[in-house]
Amino acid sequence: MQNETTTKFVEEFYRNVQFPAKYNEGEVLDKTSDFYLKDYLKLKFLPFKASILDAGCGTGFTTHVISSLRHDATITAIDLSKNSLSFAENYSKENNIKNTKFQLMDLNKLTLEQNFDMIHSSGVLHHTKNPRPIFHELCKLLKPNGVFICGLYHPYGRFSVHARQKFFKISGGRFRNIDPRLRTENWTDERKEIWFRDQYDHPHERDYGHKTLLEWFKEENLQLVGSIPKYSGNNFSYNFELLTKYGSQGGLFIFVGRKIV
């Protein structure tokens, strides 16, 4: 029941807040040149004509960046927001993109019948009531030697964000320029509003330390093969880097795991 209640609140939130906002072809092409996951889309990690699952795609921005970088791949993208998926589907149609497929789906009730060479789920699971069972079900969809890219809010990365959340609650949402991205990014007013709502007005979020995700990887036979920021095994330095450098970006960290045969 708690899972269903949380899902309902999150679904209602994203009915109006279509993250990461609407975009155009130029923005997608610009992102392909410096895409933070570009290295993991090379043949070393992703075979030719691979199948990819984008679990929690939102308006499909990352889906379409991946599509532009790997025309040979087939991408299935799922989300629980009808409005977000509608924009994503229309973007594919208007730009004659043939290697994407969008489906309305709750991550708590996966009904996919195929396995994938890569699963991407970043900035998603921390908005669910109980992400561990979802992570397990997603891992079951991963082919042997397949790659899972998982991004979660980190408690040290979100430290400054949580401080700003408290400030905005007191200020009634005023003085938004204290958010580094709202102050520096050349975004439309709509994009700024969506970023603010997602970071500071979300109905459900929870932080997860990198050691927790490492435990999940171990339990699912995933070998850590990459990370953003780079994790060398030193927990103190990793926490410190997230605390001092990643709060301005939302406090997200990404681990990349390969399924061990």
N, C-alpha and C positions, 0 to 999 in steps of 0.2 A: 504493500500500500504506500509506504514512504517513497519507494522508487517511482511509482505512478504519479504521486503528488509532485515530486521534484521535476519529473519529466513534463508534467502539465505546465508548471510555472516557467520552465525554461522554454518550452514550445511557445507559450504566450508571449514571452519576452522577445523571442526571435521572429515573431509574427510582425513586430513593428521595427525591430532593430536587425536589419539584414547585414550581418557582419561578413566580410570586412568592408561592406558598402558596394555600391555600383561602380563599374569601371568601364574603360573603353579599350580598344585594341592597342592603342599606343602605350597605355600603362602596362598591359600584359607583355608586350614586346620589350619595353624598357626593363622590366623585371627579369627577363630571360638572360640579360647580359651579366647580372650580378646576383642571380638567384642563390640563396644560401644553401640549398640542397643540391646544387648542380653536380657536385662531385659524386653524389650517390645515385645519379641517373645515368652514369657511364656504364659501359658493358661489364665492367668489373663487378658491379653490384646488380645490374639489371640486364637480363638477356635481351636479345633481339626479339621483337614482337612479343614483348612481355605483357602480362596482365597486371593491372594496378588497381587497388581499392583505395579511394580517398574517403575515409570514414569520418564524417562530420565536415562536409565540404563547404557549408555556408553558401555564399553566392557564387562559389566556384572559381575564385580568382587563382588560388594555387593549382586547382585542377587544370585550368587553361594554361598556366605557365608551364606545368609539366607536359601538357599536350603539345605545346609549341616546341619544347626541347626534345621530345621523343615522339615524332609523328608515327613511328612504327608501333608504338604501344597502344593497348586498349585500356581505357580508364573507366571504371565504374565508380561513380561518386554518389554517396548517400547522405541524407540529412533529414531532420524532422521538421524543417521549416518549408512549408509550401511556397511561401513568397520568395524565399532565397533560391529555391530550386527553379522556380519559374524564371527568374532573371538569368540563372546559369544556363538553362535550356535555351532560352531565347538568344543568349549570346552565342552559343554554339551554332544555332541555326543561322543567325544573321551573318556569322563569319565563316560559314560553310565548313565547320569543324566536324569531322566524321568519326573521330576516335574517342568520343566521350559518350557516356550514358549516365543519366541522372535518375535516381530512384528515391521516393519518399520512404524513409525507414527510421524506426527508433532503434538505437544501438542496444537497448535492452531486449529487443525482439528481432534479432537478425534472422533473415529468411533467405540469405544468399546460398546458392547451390553450386558455386564454383570455387576453386582455390586460386590464389593469386601469387605472383612472383614478388610483389611488393605491396605492403600496406602502409599507408600514410595516415596518421591521426595525430594532429598537432593542435594544441589549444582547445581540446574537446573533452577528454575524459575527466578533467578536473571540474567540469560542469555537471557531472552525473553524481547521483547519490552514492552509488557503490561501483566504482570503476573496475575493481579487480575481476569480477566475473565477466564483464564486457571484454576486458583485455584478454582473458582466457579464450573466450569464444572467437575473438578476432584472430588469435594465434592459431586456432584450429583451422582457419581458412588460409593459412600461409603454407605455400609449397615447401618441400625440403630445400634447404639452401636459400629460401626466400628471405627478404629483408623487411624488417618492421622499423618504421620511423615514428617515434613517439615523442611528443612534446607536452610537457606538463608545467604548471606553475610551481616554482620552487619557493619555500618559505623565506630563504635569504634574498632571492631575487625579487620577491613581492614585498619585502619589508617597507621600502619607501612608498610603494603603491598603497599598502594598507594605511600608512600614515596619511597619505593624500585622501584616501577614502573617508577617513575620520574628519579631516579638515573640510571636505566638500559637504559632508553631512551637516556640519556646524554652520558652514557659510551658505548653505542652500544652493550649492553648485556654482557659486561665484568665484572669481579669480582663477579661471581655468588655465591661464597661462603658466601656472606653476607646474603643470604637466609638461615634461620636456618635449614630447612629440607634438602636442598641440601648439607649443611655442615655436617649434622649428620646422615642422613639415609644411610643405606647400599644398595643403589639402583644401578641398571645397568645404563649405560650411556643413554640408550634409555628412561628409566623411568625418569631420571633427566631432560632430554630434554623436555619430555611431561609435567612434572610438571612446568618447567620454562615457556613453551609456554602458558599453561592454566592460570597460575597466572599473567604473565606479558605481554602477547602478544595477549590476547583475544579480538576479535572485538567488543564485547558488554557485559558489566556487569553493574549492578547497586546495590547499597547497600540499605538494608531495615532495619530500626530499629525494635526492638522486639515489641514496642508498636503498630507498623503498623500491624505486624502479629497477635497480640492479637485482634486488631479490626477486621481483616479478620475472625479469629476464632469466634468472637462474632456474626458477620453477618451470618456466616454459621452454627450456632448452634453447635460449637465445644467447648467442655469443656477441658481446659488445664489440662492434667494429668501427664505431665512430661516435662523435658527440659534438654538440655546440652549446656552450663553449667547450673546448677540448678538455677531457677528463683524463688525468694522468695517474689517478689512483690516490692522490693526496686530497682527502676530504676537506681539510682545513682550507687549503688554498682554493679549492673549488667553491666552497661556501663564500669565501672572501671575495672572489672574482664576481660571483653572482650578486653579492651584496653591494659592491662598489661600482659595477659597470652595467648591470642588466636591468636595474629598476626602471630606467628610462624607456626600455623596450618592452615593458610589461612583466618582466621577471620570469620569462619562459626559458626552460632548458630542454635540449633535445638529445635523446640517446637513440642510436641506430644499432639494431641487433640482427644477426643472421641466424636462421633456424638451423640448428645442428642436426645432421642426419644420424 
